Amino acid sequence: MPSDTSVDEALDRATGPRHDEVNDLLELFQDVTQQTPVVWADRIVGFGQYEYAYDSGREGIAPEIAFASGAKHTLYLVEGFADRWPDLLDRLGPHRTSIACLYLTRLSAVDRDVLREILERSLAAVRDGREANR
């Protein structure tokens, strides 16, 4: 859920060299989404939002894409993105992935054009999925 935490407060949680990179991430996400950032769960900087419902009946809202920075940059993307776009991940640079998260130790170590394309595709996939579920 969105929180009352300011974007500046959330960004200040980045540590070490990542602290200098959070404004670049913020600018990139704003450029891709054309949305105003909102802080979720006191630490996640999210853009846009959508409603979801699981087969179990659990429902909620979530940001379309988001990031949080601390000891690493965690980017919250569409579920299964790594299986959808392995070609992009191969060109991205150093990273780790999970089901819906992309982990970057340093933004300066990755290809920004590839990262932008991943963000654009993830946002489009979330929006397409949302339209398909209406």
N, C-alpha and C positions, 0 to 999 in steps of 0.2 A: 504494500500500500504506500502511496505517497506520504511523505513526512514533512514536518515543519523545518527540517534541517536545510540550511541554505546551500547552494551549489558551492560557494567558496569554502564553507566548513567541510563539506564532503571531499573537495579536492585537496584540502590541507592535510588529509590523512595519508597522502602519498609520501613515501619515504625515500631517502637517498636521491639518486639521480632521476628517479621517476617523478619526483616533485616538480622538476623543471619541465617535464613532458606533458603534464596533465592539461595545461592550457591548449597545447597542440591537439590533444585528443578531443577536448571539448569543442574546439573549432571545427575539427573534421566531422564529428558527429552532428553538429549543428548544420554544417554545410550539406551533408548527405540527407538529413531528415527534414530540414527547414522547419524544425520544431524548437520550442523553448524547453530547456532542460528542467526536469523536476527530480528531486531527490526522493528515492524510495528506500525504505528500511534504514533510514539515517545514513546511508553510505553509498548507495548505488545511484549514479547519475543517469536517469532514463529519459527517453525521447519518445513521444507519442504514447498511446496505450491501446490495449485491446482486451476484450473479455474472452475468457477461455472456460471450457467445461470438459471435464474428463468423463469417461464412461462410468466411473464410480459415482458420479453425481457431484463431485467437488467442482466448485466454480470460483472464479476470481478475476482480477484484472492484473495486467502486467505491462511493463513498457515494451514497445515494439523492438527497440534495441537499447542497450545500456552499457555502461562500464563502471568499474570501481577500481581505484588505484590505492595500493598499500605497498606491501613488499613486492608486488608484481601488478601489472595491469591485467584485469579480468574483463573481457568483453563478453557480454551476454547477447547471444545471437539466436537464430532460428534453430530449433532442435534438429539434429542430424546434418548440420552444415558441413562437417568434415567429410562425410560420405558423399555429399552432393558435389563438392568442389575441390577434390584432391589436387587437381592441376593448379589451382590458385594457392593452396597451402604449400605445394612443392616450391613455388616461387616466392613465397612470403618472406622467408628468413626464419630465424630461431623462434620457435613457439611450441606450446603444448596445447592439446585439446581435450575436451570432455564432450558429453552429449550436446550441450548447448553453450559451452564456454570456450573462448579462445584466450590463452594465457600468454602474455608477452612480458619478458623480463625487462626489455628496453624497447621503447618505440623507435629509437634511433637505429636499431639493428634490423628493422624490417623495411620492406619495400612499401612505401606509402601509397603508391598507385594500386598495388595489389590489395592492400588493406582497404582502400576506398572501395574497390570492386566487391570485396567480401561484404562490406557493410551495405552497399547498395543492393546486392543480391539477397542478403538476409532480410533487409527491410521489405523488399518486394515480395519475398516468399511469405513473410508474416502477413503482409497486407493481402496477398492472394489467398492465403489460407483463411483469413478472416472473412473475406468476401464469399468463399466457397461454403463457409459454415452458416451463412445467413439464411 
